[in-house]
Amino acid sequence: MFARSAAETISKGIGRRDFVRAVAALSAGAGIATTLGACSSRSTVRATGASTDFEILQPGQGEITGDHYLQSVPDQVLWGYVPTVHATPVMQMRSGQTVTIDTVSHEGILEDQGRNPVEYFGAEGVDENDVLEDVIAVAAEYDRTPRDFDKDGPHVVTGPIFIEGAEPGDVLKIETLEATPRVPYGVVSSRHGKGALALTADGTPPAGITLDEVMPPAVTDGRSNPDPTRYGNLSTFTAVEDGHGVMSYGDARVRFPLAPFMGIMGVAFAQDRDPTAPTANSVPPTIAGGNIDIRLLGEGSTLYLPVFAEGALFYVGDPHMAMGDGEVALTAMEGSLRGTYRLTVCKPGSGDAPSVAYHYPFAETGDAWVPIGLSDPDGSVGGQGTDLDVAMRRAVANALDFLENDRGMDRATAYAYLSAASHFAISQVVDRTVGVHGQIFKSHFAA
């Protein structure tokens, strides 16, 4: 099943004739990266302010470096939900192998944007040839689950991948080797009732701000209309120029550096057989990862997740080109990415993963260990908690556990050290379950 699925995925991306050529080349000893790289093409985007010399990474085109390659095919992705422990894998691979995944951003295809990316991006000056083919296909053809814009998550989720040897009680080590923008543009959206300054359900402002400070402005809230395109939601088209995002306002522009990463990286957690159960919604992160939205998790980072299903069932989605801590408006600069990951199973007692990771998400970068705290990591069971204080306490407790159990520091000294030298930041405040992450700098332990 897995071999056939992989073959169909590749052939859909590069065409049947090129697929036959690829198979012949592989039989002769060529790798996937070499074969598919030969099919690449360079395109230009005519959007105002966007780069005019950018390689559009259509499915199967450009350099593909992983041992395996997975596309976002409409009849295999989930839109608005993440795989449960009962999900059927779309690919199987050995522990320690790498996989390149072409992900699809939801921004530009959602119902409040018209669910037609050619028209949506065309209105911003993007040529139809520079809109990704898999983005167009998902918007037009997805029918695995019914779409309810007001209830479902927005994210297009790719996977799950079965990793041989992974069992409940293990840890999946996820190393991000590459995170490459597929197009030279993205979108930042702010939607009514969502975000740091959102109007509450009863029509009053949240504590700490006035009605006039609600964003988007309360007077523009059109959610009483059954047509999502008339909700009054705001989306800001953002061009890519020389590795920076560029937003225009009036006659001026603001530029900021890109820092691509995958907002959603997770393993199956929800026990429900219904793939659209609330516990499988793509918005809130859980103890098994998911929409964890930590901006540090780009190239060179590692995320460790506890495993709850045979094969782990790894999935990705919500690709970000750039995001500030907090993600306050609701979304990051969203844009489709090509990501390459090394997936490794870590067994209890092996020393291959931080001890915290066997029961809670934990991460690291080249410079720091990253303890994580979530306000309500059970997948919305029994309601949803959004208290940042809870997330902060959990992040600090996990940091103490790591320093005590993995670094040999007594807990009192560890507590003092965290207060003196570590940094804690708000990951995001917009995913129902809110998050905090810390940084414990490795250089402090070099002596």
C-alpha positions in Angstrom: 0.0 0.0 0.0 2.7 2.5 1.0 4.8 1.9 -2.1 1.8 2.3 -4.3 0.8 5.5 -2.5 4.3 7.0 -2.9 4.4 6.1 -6.6 1.0 7.7 -7.2 2.0 10.8 -5.2 5.2 11.3 -7.2 3.6 10.6 -10.5 0.8 13.1 -9.9 3.4 15.8 -9.1 5.8 15.4 -12.0 3.6 13.8 -14.6 3.4 10.2 -15.8 6.1 10.5 -18.5 8.6 12.1 -16.1 7.7 9.6 -13.4 8.6 6.7 -15.8 11.9 8.5 -16.5 12.5 8.9 -12.7 11.9 5.2 -12.1 14.4 4.3 -14.8 16.9 6.7 -13.3 16.4 5.3 -9.8 16.9 1.8 -11.1 20.2 3.0 -12.4 21.2 4.3 -9.0 20.1 8.0 -9.1 18.5 9.5 -6.1 15.2 11.3 -5.8 16.9 14.7 -5.3 18.9 14.3 -8.5 16.0 13.0 -10.6 13.3 15.4 -9.6 15.7 18.3 -9.6 16.1 17.9 -13.3 12.4 18.7 -13.7 12.6 22.1 -12.0 11.8 25.3 -13.7 12.2 29.0 -12.8 9.3 31.3 -12.9 8.7 35.0 -12.1 6.0 36.6 -10.0 4.6 39.9 -11.1 3.0 40.9 -7.8 3.9 44.4 -6.8 7.1 44.4 -4.8 7.7 40.7 -5.1 10.9 39.1 -6.2 11.2 38.9 -10.0 13.7 36.0 -9.9 12.3 33.3 -7.6 12.0 29.6 -8.2 8.4 28.6 -7.8 8.4 25.1 -6.3 5.5 23.4 -8.0 4.9 19.8 -6.9 7.9 17.6 -7.9 10.0 20.5 -9.2 13.2 21.9 -7.8 15.7 20.1 -5.5 14.2 17.4 -3.3 16.7 16.1 -0.8 14.8 13.7 1.4 15.0 9.9 1.2 11.2 10.1 0.6 9.0 12.8 -0.9 5.4 13.6 0.1 3.0 15.9 -1.7 -0.2 17.5 -0.5 -2.7 15.6 -2.5 -6.4 16.5 -2.1 -7.6 13.0 -1.4 -4.9 12.4 1.2 -4.6 15.7 3.2 -6.9 16.7 6.0 -8.4 20.2 5.9 -9.1 21.6 9.4 -8.2 18.4 11.3 -5.2 16.4 12.3 -4.9 12.6 12.1 -6.1 10.6 15.0 -4.5 7.3 16.2 -6.8 5.5 13.8 -5.7 7.4 10.7 -4.4 5.5 7.7 -0.8 6.4 6.9 0.0 7.8 3.5 3.7 6.8 3.7 5.9 4.5 5.7 9.6 5.1 6.4 12.4 3.7 8.7 13.6 5.5 11.8 16.5 7.9 10.9 15.4 8.4 7.3 14.5 11.8 5.9 11.4 13.0 4.1 10.7 16.1 2.0 7.2 17.4 2.2 5.5 20.0 0.0 3.0 21.7 2.3 0.1 24.0 1.3 -0.9 27.2 3.1 -4.5 27.7 3.9 -4.3 31.4 3.3 -5.7 32.4 -0.1 -8.0 29.3 -0.3 -10.3 29.8 2.7 -14.0 30.4 2.4 -13.8 34.0 3.6 -11.2 34.6 0.8 -13.4 33.0 -1.9 -11.8 29.5 -2.0 -10.3 30.3 -5.4 -6.5 31.0 -5.1 -6.1 32.0 -8.8 -8.6 34.8 -8.4 -7.5 35.7 -4.9 -3.8 36.0 -5.7 -4.5 37.3 -9.1 -6.1 40.3 -7.5 -2.7 41.0 -5.9 -0.9 40.8 -9.3 0.2 37.1 -9.1 0.1 35.4 -12.5 -1.9 32.2 -12.6 1.2 30.2 -13.5 2.8 31.3 -10.2 0.0 29.9 -8.1 0.9 26.5 -6.8 -0.9 23.6 -8.6 -1.5 21.7 -5.3 -3.0 24.8 -3.8 -5.4 25.1 -6.7 -6.2 21.4 -6.4 -6.9 21.4 -2.7 -9.2 24.4 -2.9 -11.2 22.9 -5.8 -11.2 19.2 -5.1 -11.0 18.5 -1.3 -13.9 16.5 -0.2 -12.6 14.0 2.4 -14.5 15.8 5.2 -17.3 18.4 4.9 -16.0 22.0 5.3 -17.6 24.2 7.9 -15.7 27.4 8.0 -17.1 28.4 11.4 -16.2 25.1 13.1 -13.3 23.5 11.3 -9.7 24.5 11.7 -8.2 26.4 8.7 -5.1 24.3 8.2 -4.3 21.9 5.4 -2.5 19.0 7.2 -0.2 16.6 5.3 0.3 13.0 6.5 0.4 11.0 8.6 3.7 9.2 8.1 4.2 5.8 9.8 7.7 5.5 11.3 8.8 1.9 11.7 9.5 0.8 15.3 7.6 3.7 17.0 5.4 2.6 19.8 3.4 4.4 22.5 5.8 5.5 25.3 8.6 6.3 22.8 9.7 9.8 21.6 9.7 10.9 18.0 12.7 13.2 17.3 11.9 15.6 14.5 14.9 17.5 13.0 14.1 20.3 10.6 16.8 20.1 7.9 15.2 22.5 5.4 12.3 25.0 5.3 12.1 26.6 1.9 9.4 29.0 0.7 7.7 27.6 -2.4 6.4 31.0 -3.6 7.5 34.7 -3.1 4.4 35.9 -1.3 2.4 35.2 1.8 -0.7 36.4 3.7 -1.3 37.6 7.2 -4.9 37.4 8.3 -7.0 38.9 11.2 -10.5 37.5 11.7 -13.4 38.6 13.8 -13.6 36.9 17.1 -10.0 35.7 16.9 -6.6 37.1 17.9 -5.2 39.0 20.9 -7.7 41.9 20.6 -10.8 40.0 19.5 -14.4 40.8 20.4 -15.8 38.3 22.8 -18.7 36.0 22.0 -21.2 38.2 23.9 -20.2 41.3 21.9 -18.1 42.9 24.7 -14.4 43.8 24.5 -12.0 41.4 26.4 -10.6 42.5 29.7 -8.0 45.2 29.4 -9.1 47.0 26.3 -12.1 49.1 25.2 -14.5 48.4 22.4 -12.8 50.9 20.2 -9.5 48.9 20.6 -11.0 45.6 19.3 -9.4 44.3 16.1 -10.7 44.0 13.5 -13.0 46.9 14.5 -16.2 45.7 16.0 -18.3 47.8 13.6 -17.0 45.8 10.7 -18.0 42.4 12.1 -20.3 40.9 9.5 -20.5 37.3 10.9 -24.3 37.5 11.0 -24.2 37.1 7.2 -24.2 33.5 6.1 -21.6 34.2 3.4 -18.0 34.1 4.9 -16.8 36.5 2.2 -18.9 39.1 3.9 -17.7 38.6 7.4 -15.4 41.6 7.1 -12.2 39.7 7.9 -8.9 41.3 7.0 -6.0 39.7 5.0 -2.7 41.5 4.2 -0.9 40.3 1.1 2.8 40.3 1.8 5.4 40.1 -1.0 8.9 38.5 -0.6 11.8 40.6 -1.7 15.5 39.6 -1.1 14.6 37.3 1.8 12.3 39.8 3.5 8.6 40.2 3.8 7.3 43.5 2.4 4.0 45.1 3.4 2.8 48.4 1.9 0.8 51.0 3.7 0.0 54.2 1.8 3.1 55.4 0.1 5.4 53.6 2.6 6.6 50.0 3.1 7.8 47.9 6.0 10.4 45.1 5.5 11.2 42.3 7.9 13.4 39.2 7.6 11.9 35.8 6.7 12.3 33.0 9.2 10.4 30.0 7.7 9.2 27.2 10.0 6.3 24.8 10.2 3.6 25.9 12.6 2.2 22.4 12.8 4.4 19.4 13.5 2.7 16.6 15.4 2.0 12.9 16.1 -1.4 11.3 16.4 -3.0 11.8 19.8 -6.8 11.9 19.6 -8.4 8.5 20.3 -11.7 9.3 18.5 -12.6 7.3 15.4 -14.5 10.3 14.0 -11.8 12.3 12.0 -13.7 15.5 12.7 -14.0 15.1 16.4 -13.3 18.3 18.4 -10.2 16.7 19.8 -8.8 16.4 16.3 -9.4 20.0 15.3 -6.3 21.5 13.9 -6.3 24.7 15.9 -5.4 23.8 19.5 -1.9 22.2 20.1 -1.8 19.2 22.3 0.6 17.2 24.4 1.5 15.5 21.0 2.4 18.8 19.3 0.3 19.9 16.4 -0.3 23.7 16.0 2.4 24.5 18.5 3.5 27.7 16.7 7.0 28.3 18.1 9.0 30.5 15.9 12.3 28.9 17.0 11.5 25.7 15.2 13.0 26.5 11.8 16.0 25.0 10.0 18.5 23.4 12.4 16.0 22.9 15.2 14.7 19.7 16.8 11.3 19.0 18.3 10.8 16.0 20.5 7.2 14.6 20.9 5.9 11.7 23.0 4.4 8.9 20.9 0.8 7.7 21.5 0.2 5.5 18.4 2.0 2.7 16.7 4.2 4.2 14.0 3.8 7.7 15.7 1.8 8.9 12.7 3.7 12.2 12.0 2.0 15.1 10.2 2.8 18.7 9.3 1.0 21.8 8.2 0.5 25.6 8.8 3.7 26.7 7.0 5.0 30.1 8.1 7.4 32.4 6.3 7.8 34.6 9.4 6.1 35.0 12.8 6.7 37.2 15.9 6.3 35.7 19.3 2.7 35.9 20.3 1.2 35.7 16.7 -1.1 38.4 17.9 -3.2 39.2 14.9 -4.2 35.5 14.5 -1.9 34.3 11.7 1.8 34.5 10.9 3.0 35.4 7.5 1.5 32.3 6.0 2.9 30.8 2.8 3.5 27.3 1.4 6.9 25.7 2.3 8.9 22.7 1.3 10.2 21.1 4.4 12.7 18.3 4.9 12.8 16.3 8.2 14.8 13.5 9.8 12.4 11.4 11.9 14.1 9.2 14.5 12.5 7.0 17.1 13.9 7.3 20.7 13.3 4.5 23.1 12.9 5.0 26.9 16.3 4.7 28.7 18.3 5.3 25.5 19.4 8.8 26.4 18.5 9.8 22.8 15.9 12.4 23.9 15.5 14.7 26.9 13.6 13.0 29.8 10.8 15.6 29.7 10.0 14.6 26.1 8.6 11.2 27.1 5.6 12.9 28.5 5.6 16.5 27.1 6.8 18.4 24.0 10.4 19.7 24.2 12.6 21.3 21.7 16.1 22.5 21.1 18.1 24.8 18.7 21.8 25.0 18.1 22.0 27.5 20.9 19.4 26.6 23.4 17.2 23.9 25.0 13.5 24.9 24.7 11.1 23.8 27.4 7.4 24.2 26.4 4.2 24.9 28.3 0.6 24.7 27.1 -2.5 26.0 28.9 -4.6 23.0 28.2 -2.8 20.2 26.3 -5.5 17.5 26.3 -7.0 18.3 22.9 -10.1 20.2 24.1 -11.4 17.3 26.3 -13.8 18.9 28.8 -13.5 22.4 27.4 -10.6 24.7 26.6 -8.3 26.5 29.0 -6.6 29.7 27.7 -4.7 30.8 30.8 -1.2 32.0 30.0 -0.3 31.7 33.7 -0.9 27.9 33.4 1.2 27.7 30.3 4.0 29.7 32.0 4.0 27.5 35.1 4.2 24.4 33.0 7.1 25.7 30.9 9.0 26.6 34.1 8.3 23.2 35.7 9.4 21.4 32.6 12.6 23.5 32.5 13.3 22.5 36.1 12.7 18.8 35.4 15.2 19.0 32.5 17.9 20.8 34.5 17.5 18.5 37.4 17.2 15.1 35.6 19.3 15.8 32.5 21.9 18.3 33.6 22.2 17.2 37.3 21.4 20.6 38.8 19.6 20.7 42.1 16.1 22.1 41.8 16.7 25.2 44.0 19.8 26.2 42.0 17.9 25.5 38.8 15.1 27.8 39.8 17.5 30.5 40.6 19.4 30.0 37.4 16.2 30.2 35.3 15.3 33.5 36.9 18.8 35.0 36.3 19.7 33.7 32.9 16.9 32.0 30.9 14.3 33.7 28.7 10.6 32.8 28.6 8.4 34.1 25.7 4.8 33.8 24.7 4.6 31.3 21.8 1.1 32.3 20.7 -2.2 33.5 22.1 -4.5 32.7 19.2 -4.8 28.9 19.1 -7.4 28.4 21.9 -4.7 26.5 23.9 -2.1 29.2 24.4 1.6 28.5 24.7 4.9 29.6 26.4 8.4 28.5 25.6 11.7 29.1 27.3 15.3 29.2 26.2 18.1 27.7 28.3 21.3 28.6 26.6 23.8 25.8 26.0 26.8 28.1 26.2 26.1 28.6 29.9 26.9 24.9 30.4 30.1 24.8 28.3 32.5 25.3 31.1 
